[in-house]
Amino acid sequence: MSPTQNLLSRTDLQRAFAALRSDLIQDDGPRISTMRNYRFAIVPYQPDDEFRLRREVSKLSTDLKANGWVVLSISLQSLLLDRIRGMGDDIVQRLIARERSLAARSPERGLGYLADKLAPHIEGPNGIAADAARIIDAHVKAHPDSVDRTLALVGRAGALYPFFRSSALLKHLDGRTHNVPVVLLYPGERRPEGGLSFMGELNPDRDYRPRIYP
């Protein structure tokens, strides 16, 4: 099989990670963005491709580490759960009881109630974005010479649905990453009219400055 045939036979996800790897491992530093001081990128994938995505992430991480890189894996699911636990068990139990009561009458009301209660804890510059920024900041302070060979992979974003838009996360991370390359693994889809639809359910969001792979 020729190199051209092999490239054409790859899935979009494989092409995305191949392009990402190529842009990261450059002699003059990562090139995942046309802006030197804005190192953010997005890899969208179908939500039901979660396990295929993890295989690609594992291969990329192994390859980067073999080339002297550090890969920070940031789980938005873990950050969300930490935020919820931080509210205190009594409050969490009351939220659960109220959500169940409302959902018994209307699932939409139950979900809406949770969204209203959780949003102040996870949105904005002091929400989950701040937690992700602290992870990157701690690494940079411990390893100041490795910025150009560190990648922050932000995944498990599906756990935030429908409480939080991923575009807002990147917006609030901007200026807080010490220029470490950050790649958001985005469960959703591109829409023909442009933009990305989170989980393929929300209206397309066109507020994206980062490069979208492939």
C-alpha angles and dihedrals in degrees: 000000000000121000089250093053091047091052092049091050094057122101121245089255093054091047090050093054093043090054092044092052091049092050093047099050101062128139092235096044136274118331102193090128136037087229115076094210096042108069102171129126139169130218108195120200138171110268091234089057092069095120093045087051091053090053091053091047090051092051093047093047092049091049094048093047090051087057093052099267131138116222118203111200110203115190113204088194091060092046091050092050091048089052092050093048089050090062089070131253095264093055093044092052091050091050091051093049093048093046091051091050093051094041091055087064098033127358089206092057092049092051092045091052092053092047091053093049098043099041096078089054098049109026130080132030092306096050131076091323089064090052092052091046091053091055091053093043093052091051094048092049090050093044108025094165096056101066095110091048099046125094124193110207110195112199147155088062091151088079089070094059121146097000102067139026115231092218088064090054093057092044091056092044092055110111094014103080102073086239092294108155110256123196120190115208100216122200103208143068144265114250123219090237090056135264134068126281112213109234087349088277110084124074111274114276114214096179095106124127096169124093113263116218137256 
